[in-house]
Amino acid sequence: MDNYLEINQKLWDAKVDVHVASDFYQNESFLKGRNTLNEIELGLLGDVKGLSVLHLQCHFGQDTISLSRMGAKTLGVDLSPKAIEKAREFAKATNTDAQFLWSDVYKAPEHVDGKFDMVFTTYGTIGWLPDLDKWARVISCMLKPGGKLVFAEFHPVVWMFDTDFNYVQYNYFQDEAIVETAEGTYTDGGNHLIDKEVSWNHSLGEVFQALKHNNLQVTDFKEYDYSPYNCFKNMEEFEKGKFRLKKFDKKLPLVYSILAEKI
Ligand SMILES: C[S@@+](CC[C@H](N)C(=O)[O-])C[C@H]1O[C@@H](n2cnc3c(N)ncnc32)[C@H](O)[C@@H]1O
């Protein structure tokens, strides 16, 4: 899939305006000061005041700016120029000093000077990257010794299912790229969006091996039977900000989180 970056950039550019306007992202309350981070990652972050934080795959910057509001010095990186343009607009509107860079994750080290205290990347990120060893190498190279990776992601078990969660469509160990035409997006609105996308399913073993090979020592790992986002079909909110698939209730893991340290 030599042209996956071009395909996915177009896909994500097209989503930005829909996402910004969506109830899902509640951008108005965010602009007024709402912190968009969830309990899961907040529990791993600790006090970020004064820390330099690199946010990989920042989309249009809500979480990056939330980290800035918490006192971190942030740089958000994303493949979508449209998302970066919006993120810069929102940094200005919120009077924060969050910086943004348009780049493929793999190319970030070519454009960024210096090392960070923390790399932050969450929910819907590694599935757009073909090679996790390369991903972990970038993280390791961008962190100071003792620096931390804060990572939360949808569980690979989720990506085995068809979009209606009716049957197992993909292998847990899925090496090849999944090339599909996606209709709509995970937020409200956007029914008109029909775009090709290229993604990969990465098993938990692949994630752990990639971190280990790149001097990132896992210090915390958790799996969750809920998602902080209502982003799949037919979910119900069983507690404020916690969603499960109606059909499976607590039977499936939906999210996992990892805290790792650069050694
Ligand atoms: C699901 S979103 C990010 C999730 C974030 N939790 C959010 O909701 O704001 C995925 C982001 O990854 C970005 N992306 C996809 N492939 C990328 C790549 N190769 N390098 C950098 N960013 C990429 C997309 O442009 C998109 O903004």
The ligand as an SDF file (V2000), in Angstrom:
LIG
                    3D

 27 29  0  0  0  0  0  0  0  0999 V2000
   -9.1830    9.1430   15.5180 C   0  0  0  0  0  0  0  0  0  0  0  0
   -8.2050   10.5180   15.2040 S   0  0  0  0  0  0  0  0  0  0  0  0
   -7.2790   10.9040   16.6180 C   0  0  0  0  0  0  0  0  0  0  0  0
   -7.8510   10.6080   17.7960 C   0  0  0  0  0  0  0  0  0  0  0  0
   -8.0460   11.6150   18.8650 C   0  0  0  0  0  0  0  0  0  0  0  0
   -8.3000   10.7940   19.9870 N   0  0  0  0  0  0  0  0  0  0  0  0
   -9.2520   12.5150   18.6520 C   0  0  0  0  0  0  0  0  0  0  0  0
  -10.3890   12.0290   18.7150 O   0  0  0  0  0  0  0  0  0  0  0  0
   -9.0980   13.7060   18.4690 O   0  0  0  0  0  0  0  0  0  0  0  0
   -6.9320    9.8660   14.1870 C   0  0  0  0  0  0  0  0  0  0  0  0
   -5.9780   10.9530   13.6460 C   0  0  0  0  0  0  0  0  0  0  0  0
   -4.8130   10.2810   13.1120 O   0  0  0  0  0  0  0  0  0  0  0  0
   -4.3540   11.0440   12.0370 C   0  0  0  0  0  0  0  0  0  0  0  0
   -3.4510   10.2080   11.2350 N   0  0  0  0  0  0  0  0  0  0  0  0
   -3.7570    9.1320   10.4640 C   0  0  0  0  0  0  0  0  0  0  0  0
   -2.6360    8.6110    9.9260 N   0  0  0  0  0  0  0  0  0  0  0  0
   -1.6010    9.3780   10.3640 C   0  0  0  0  0  0  0  0  0  0  0  0
   -0.1960    9.3660   10.1430 C   0  0  0  0  0  0  0  0  0  0  0  0
    0.3690    8.4310    9.3640 N   0  0  0  0  0  0  0  0  0  0  0  0
    0.5680   10.3080   10.7290 N   0  0  0  0  0  0  0  0  0  0  0  0
    0.0040   11.2770   11.5170 C   0  0  0  0  0  0  0  0  0  0  0  0
   -1.3270   11.3450   11.7600 N   0  0  0  0  0  0  0  0  0  0  0  0
   -2.1260   10.4090   11.1940 C   0  0  0  0  0  0  0  0  0  0  0  0
   -5.6250   11.4910   11.3180 C   0  0  0  0  0  0  0  0  0  0  0  0
   -5.4050   12.5890   10.4670 O   0  0  0  0  0  0  0  0  0  0  0  0
   -6.5530   11.7870   12.5000 C   0  0  0  0  0  0  0  0  0  0  0  0
   -6.5390   13.1460   12.8260 O   0  0  0  0  0  0  0  0  0  0  0  0
  1  2  1  0
  2  3  1  0
  2 10  1  0
  3  4  1  0
  4  5  1  0
  5  6  1  0
  5  7  1  0
  7  8  2  0
  7  9  1  0
 10 11  1  0
 11 12  1  0
 11 26  1  0
 12 13  1  0
 13 14  1  0
 13 24  1  0
 14 15  1  0
 14 23  1  0
 15 16  2  0
 16 17  1  0
 17 18  1  0
 17 23  2  0
 18 19  1  0
 18 20  2  0
 20 21  1  0
 21 22  2  0
 22 23  1  0
 24 25  1  0
 24 26  1  0
 26 27  1  0
M  CHG  2   2   1   9  -1
M  END
$$$$
